[in-house]
Amino acid sequence: MPILPQKELKMIDAGKCVRQAQIDLDISSVELAQRTNSTPQQVVRWRSQPNMKIHTIEAICNAMDISIYDFLLYQNAESPN
């Protein structure tokens, strides 16, 4: 069996996905905190951390009414200048 070249896996930046989804969906950090029964300080932490547990991503996606797949697509979104 021939050896296939391996693709380099790129890590998803979950914090970037949160930031971009908030911009796209016009959801403030205060509003996201309320929707997730969390605090604005926790949302700030989510926005800055590249790695996140799946249950946290699920809670954020439920609060934003988007799928995890759609959430992950925000990785490729461009930040507004």
C-alpha positions as CSV (number, residue, x, y, z in Angstrom):
1,M,0.0,0.0,0.0
2,P,1.5,3.4,-0.9
3,I,2.2,5.9,1.8
4,L,0.1,9.0,1.3
5,P,1.5,12.4,2.3
6,Q,0.1,13.6,5.6
7,K,-1.7,17.0,5.8
8,E,-0.6,19.3,8.5
9,L,-3.6,19.7,10.9
10,K,-4.4,23.3,11.8
11,M,-5.7,23.8,15.3
12,I,-9.0,25.7,15.6
13,D,-8.9,28.9,17.6
14,A,-12.1,28.7,19.6
15,G,-11.7,32.2,21.0
16,K,-11.5,33.6,17.5
17,C,-14.7,31.7,16.6
18,V,-16.5,33.2,19.6
19,R,-15.3,36.7,18.6
20,Q,-16.2,36.4,15.0
21,A,-19.6,34.8,15.7
22,Q,-20.4,37.6,18.1
23,I,-19.6,40.2,15.4
24,D,-21.5,38.4,12.7
25,L,-24.6,37.7,14.9
26,D,-24.4,41.1,16.7
27,I,-24.3,39.5,20.2
28,S,-22.5,41.5,22.9
29,S,-20.4,39.9,25.6
30,V,-23.0,40.9,28.2
31,E,-25.8,39.3,26.1
32,L,-23.8,36.1,25.6
33,A,-23.1,36.0,29.3
34,Q,-26.8,36.3,30.1
35,R,-27.7,33.6,27.5
36,T,-25.2,31.2,28.9
37,N,-25.9,31.9,32.6
38,S,-22.4,33.1,32.9
39,T,-20.6,36.4,33.5
40,P,-19.2,39.0,31.1
41,Q,-15.7,38.2,32.6
42,Q,-16.1,34.6,31.6
43,V,-17.0,35.6,28.1
44,V,-13.9,37.7,28.0
45,R,-11.9,34.5,29.0
46,W,-13.7,32.5,26.3
47,R,-12.9,35.1,23.7
48,S,-9.2,35.0,24.5
49,Q,-8.6,31.3,24.8
50,P,-7.7,29.2,21.7
51,N,-8.7,25.9,23.3
52,M,-12.1,25.1,24.8
53,K,-13.9,22.0,26.1
54,I,-16.6,20.7,23.8
55,H,-19.4,21.3,26.4
56,T,-18.4,24.9,26.5
57,I,-18.6,25.2,22.8
58,E,-22.0,23.5,22.9
59,A,-23.3,26.0,25.4
60,I,-22.0,28.9,23.4
61,C,-23.5,27.5,20.2
62,N,-26.9,26.9,21.9
63,A,-26.9,30.5,23.2
64,M,-26.1,31.8,19.7
65,D,-28.5,29.4,18.1
66,I,-25.9,28.1,15.7
67,S,-24.5,24.6,15.0
68,I,-21.0,23.6,16.1
69,Y,-20.1,23.2,12.5
70,D,-21.2,26.8,11.8
71,F,-19.3,27.9,14.9
72,L,-16.1,26.3,13.6
73,L,-16.5,28.0,10.2
74,Y,-15.9,31.3,11.9
75,Q,-12.2,30.2,12.2
76,N,-11.9,31.3,8.5
77,A,-13.7,34.6,8.9
78,E,-11.7,37.8,8.4
79,S,-11.7,40.3,11.2
80,P,-13.1,43.8,10.2
81,N,-10.4,46.5,10.1
